[in-house]
Amino acid sequence: MNKNQLNENTQFFLDLTDEKNNDRNYNLGLWNLALSIRDLSLYSKGLRPHRHWRITPLKRYFGISGSAETMVETLKNIEKHIETKMMNVNRVTNSIKKMQIKAGKETE
């Protein structure tokens, strides 16, 4: 798997692209990504986030493998990739809004 490539056959990708959030104010995929980066960072330093924490469910959820250190870097790269995509979408959305405002002023 390429570091910036998302595996579309994972639960993470399904949660990330899910349109309905079941009355949540956040995206479940992004939430799990942030918490997983935190937990893996602790684990890579020799600390388990809590008593029953295991690395295998995290590997299955994201579809990644490797050592804890490489997995942290992979998840951080995925996070940067998603942030870049979201910033680009916001720029396009803002440009469209500005064009709509301009068009509305011109017709008045």
C-alpha positions as CSV (number, residue, x, y, z in Angstrom):
1,M,0.0,0.0,0.0
2,N,1.3,3.4,-0.9
3,K,1.6,5.7,2.1
4,N,-1.0,8.2,0.8
5,Q,-3.3,5.6,-0.8
6,L,-6.4,4.6,1.1
7,N,-7.5,1.0,0.9
8,E,-11.1,1.1,-0.1
9,N,-11.9,-2.3,1.4
10,T,-11.5,-1.3,5.0
11,Q,-13.9,-0.2,7.7
12,F,-11.9,3.1,8.0
13,F,-12.7,4.0,4.3
14,L,-16.4,3.1,4.8
15,D,-16.5,5.3,8.0
16,L,-14.7,8.1,6.3
17,T,-17.0,8.2,3.3
18,D,-20.2,7.6,5.2
19,E,-22.7,10.5,4.5
20,K,-25.0,9.8,7.4
21,N,-23.3,10.2,10.8
22,N,-26.2,9.0,12.9
23,D,-26.7,12.3,14.6
24,R,-23.0,12.8,15.3
25,N,-21.3,16.1,14.8
26,Y,-18.2,14.5,13.6
27,N,-17.0,11.9,11.1
28,L,-16.3,8.5,12.7
29,G,-13.4,7.8,10.4
30,L,-11.6,11.1,11.2
31,W,-12.3,10.5,14.9
32,N,-10.8,7.0,14.9
33,L,-7.8,8.3,12.9
34,A,-7.0,10.9,15.5
35,L,-7.4,8.5,18.4
36,S,-5.4,5.8,16.6
37,I,-2.5,8.2,16.0
38,R,-2.5,9.1,19.7
39,D,-2.7,5.4,20.8
40,L,-0.1,4.2,18.4
41,S,2.3,7.0,19.4
42,L,2.0,5.8,23.0
43,Y,2.4,2.2,22.0
44,S,5.5,2.9,19.9
45,K,7.1,4.4,23.1
46,G,6.3,1.2,25.1
47,L,3.1,2.4,26.7
48,R,-0.3,0.7,26.2
49,P,-3.1,3.2,26.0
50,H,-5.3,1.0,28.3
51,R,-5.2,-2.4,29.7
52,H,-7.2,-4.2,27.0
53,W,-5.7,-2.3,24.0
54,R,-4.5,-4.4,21.1
55,I,-2.8,-3.4,17.9
56,T,-4.4,-6.1,15.7
57,P,-7.9,-4.5,15.5
58,L,-6.3,-1.2,14.5
59,K,-4.3,-3.0,11.7
60,R,-7.6,-4.5,10.4
61,Y,-9.6,-1.3,10.7
62,F,-7.0,0.7,8.6
63,G,-5.7,-2.1,6.5
64,I,-2.1,-1.4,7.3
65,S,0.8,-3.5,8.6
66,G,4.3,-3.0,9.9
67,S,5.9,-1.9,13.2
68,A,4.2,0.6,15.4
69,E,6.6,3.4,14.3
70,T,5.9,2.8,10.5
71,M,2.2,2.6,11.2
72,V,2.2,5.9,13.0
73,E,3.9,7.5,10.1
74,T,1.5,5.9,7.7
75,L,-1.5,7.2,9.7
76,K,0.0,10.7,9.9
77,N,0.5,10.7,6.1
78,I,-3.1,9.6,5.6
79,E,-4.2,12.4,8.0
80,K,-2.1,15.0,6.0
81,H,-3.6,13.7,2.7
82,I,-7.1,14.0,4.0
83,E,-6.4,17.5,5.4
84,T,-5.1,18.6,2.0
85,K,-8.1,17.3,0.2
86,M,-10.5,19.0,2.7
87,M,-8.6,22.3,2.3
88,N,-8.9,22.1,-1.5
89,V,-12.7,21.3,-1.2
90,N,-13.1,24.4,1.1
91,R,-11.2,26.6,-1.4
92,V,-13.4,25.5,-4.2
93,T,-16.6,25.9,-2.1
94,N,-15.5,29.4,-1.1
95,S,-14.7,30.3,-4.7
96,I,-18.2,29.1,-5.8
97,K,-19.8,31.2,-3.0
98,K,-17.9,34.3,-4.1
99,M,-18.9,33.8,-7.7
100,Q,-22.6,33.3,-6.7
101,I,-22.4,36.5,-4.6
102,K,-20.8,38.4,-7.6
103,A,-23.5,37.1,-9.9
104,G,-26.2,38.1,-7.5
105,K,-24.8,41.7,-7.3
106,E,-24.5,42.0,-11.1
107,T,-28.2,41.0,-11.7
108,E,-29.4,43.7,-9.2
